[in-house]
Amino acid sequence: MQGFVCARVGMNMIRTNEEMGVAGVIAAVLAIRGAAWGLAVGILLFLLVQYRRGKE
């Protein structure tokens, strides 16, 4: 139950499709590889998305 509520609250915080994609990838990496990998991938994806958004 706690996992469902946590996921629901997290998905309610997302505003754009890009953020939803980043969150999904982070969740998958976090589940498969662990916290350090999830954090590293999250930072990398965030920077890539922000850089791309800045060019538009």
Backbone as JSON, one array per atom type, in Angstrom:
{
  "sequence": "MQGFVCARVGMNMIRTNEEMGVAGVIAAVLAIRGAAWGLAVGILLFLLVQYRRGKE",
  "N": [[0.82, -1.19, 0.0], [1.92, 1.25, 0.8], [3.87, 1.66, -1.17], [2.29, 2.03, -3.44], [0.91, 4.42, -2.82], [3.07, 6.17, -2.58], [4.11, 6.11, -5.22], [1.9, 7.17, -6.54], [1.72, 9.79, -5.49], [4.17, 10.77, -6.38], [3.79, 10.66, -9.2], [1.81, 12.56, -9.46], [3.22, 14.89, -9.13], [4.53, 15.36, -11.47], [4.81, 17.31, -14.4], [5.23, 17.49, -17.2], [5.59, 15.56, -20.27], [8.24, 14.92, -20.72], [9.34, 14.94, -18.14], [7.91, 12.79, -17.09], [8.96, 10.68, -18.58], [11.67, 10.74, -17.79], [11.34, 10.17, -15.06], [10.29, 7.58, -15.22], [12.41, 6.14, -16.36], [14.38, 6.51, -14.41], [13.13, 5.17, -12.27], [13.12, 2.52, -13.24], [15.89, 1.98, -13.52], [16.67, 2.36, -10.89], [15.31, 0.25, -9.63], [16.55, -1.94, -10.83], [19.41, -1.61, -10.84], [20.14, -0.16, -8.53], [20.48, 2.41, -5.94], [22.62, 4.29, -6.3], [23.2, 4.12, -9.05], [20.69, 4.84, -10.06], [20.48, 7.5, -9.16], [22.67, 8.66, -10.53], [21.94, 8.25, -13.25], [19.57, 9.69, -13.25], [20.46, 12.35, -12.78], [22.03, 12.73, -15.08], [20.09, 12.4, -17.16], [18.35, 14.49, -16.49], [19.99, 16.74, -16.94], [20.45, 16.44, -19.69], [17.82, 16.7, -20.73], [17.16, 19.3, -19.88], [19.11, 20.76, -21.26], [18.36, 20.27, -23.91], [15.82, 21.4, -23.86], [16.49, 24.04, -23.43], [17.62, 24.73, -25.88], [15.49, 25.01, -27.58]],
  "CA": [[0.0, 0.0, 0.0], [2.79, 2.42, 0.88], [4.5, 1.84, -2.47], [1.29, 2.59, -4.36], [0.68, 5.82, -2.46], [4.29, 6.9, -2.92], [4.13, 6.25, -6.67], [0.8, 8.07, -6.93], [2.12, 11.16, -5.14], [5.25, 11.14, -7.3], [3.25, 10.91, -10.53], [1.04, 13.81, -9.41], [4.16, 16.01, -9.15], [5.08, 15.48, -12.81], [4.05, 18.26, -15.19], [5.41, 17.33, -18.64], [5.91, 14.21, -20.74], [9.67, 14.7, -20.53], [9.54, 14.59, -16.74], [7.39, 11.45, -16.9], [9.93, 9.76, -19.16], [12.84, 10.7, -16.91], [10.95, 9.47, -13.83], [10.16, 6.16, -15.52], [13.75, 5.56, -16.55], [15.02, 6.48, -13.08], [12.51, 4.09, -11.49], [13.59, 1.24, -13.75], [17.31, 1.83, -13.15], [16.7, 2.22, -9.44], [14.87, -1.1, -9.28], [17.45, -2.97, -11.37], [20.83, -1.41, -10.52], [20.35, 0.37, -7.19], [20.31, 3.83, -5.69], [23.69, 5.1, -6.89], [22.97, 4.14, -10.5], [19.47, 5.62, -10.29], [20.82, 8.91, -8.98], [23.55, 9.09, -11.63], [21.15, 8.3, -14.47], [18.63, 10.8, -13.08], [21.17, 13.62, -12.99], [22.41, 12.79, -16.49], [18.89, 12.64, -17.96], [17.87, 15.84, -16.19], [20.84, 17.71, -17.65], [20.19, 16.31, -21.12], [16.5, 17.25, -21.03], [17.24, 20.75, -19.7], [19.91, 21.3, -22.36], [17.52, 20.21, -25.1], [14.73, 22.36, -23.67], [17.08, 25.36, -23.58], [17.92, 25.0, -27.29], [14.26, 25.27, -28.32]],
  "C": [[0.87, 1.26, 0.0], [3.47, 2.7, -0.46], [3.55, 2.45, -3.48], [1.07, 4.07, -4.07], [1.89, 6.67, -2.83], [4.39, 7.13, -4.43], [3.06, 7.21, -7.15], [1.15, 9.52, -6.64], [3.22, 11.63, -6.09], [4.73, 11.44, -8.7], [2.41, 12.18, -10.57], [1.95, 15.03, -9.47], [4.71, 16.28, -10.55], [4.19, 16.38, -13.65], [4.12, 18.0, -16.69], [5.71, 15.87, -18.99], [7.39, 13.9, -20.57], [9.97, 14.27, -19.1], [9.03, 13.18, -16.46], [8.35, 10.41, -17.44], [11.16, 9.61, -18.28], [12.51, 9.92, -15.63], [10.83, 7.97, -14.07], [11.5, 5.47, -15.68], [14.48, 5.47, -15.21], [14.45, 5.35, -12.25], [13.01, 2.72, -11.94], [15.05, 0.99, -13.36], [17.44, 1.63, -11.65], [16.32, 0.8, -9.01], [15.88, -2.17, -9.7], [18.87, -2.84, -10.83], [21.1, -0.85, -9.13], [20.33, 1.89, -7.15], [21.38, 4.69, -6.37], [23.52, 5.22, -8.4], [21.75, 4.99, -10.83], [19.73, 7.11, -10.17], [21.67, 9.43, -10.13], [22.77, 9.22, -12.94], [20.16, 9.46, -14.41], [19.28, 12.15, -13.33], [21.53, 13.79, -14.46], [21.19, 13.1, -17.38], [18.34, 14.04, -17.73], [18.68, 16.88, -16.96], [20.61, 17.65, -19.16], [18.85, 16.93, -21.52], [16.52, 18.77, -20.9], [18.03, 21.39, -20.83], [19.09, 21.34, -23.63], [16.4, 21.25, -25.03], [15.25, 23.79, -23.85], [17.37, 25.74, -25.03], [16.68, 25.38, -28.08], [13.74, 26.65, -28.08]]
}
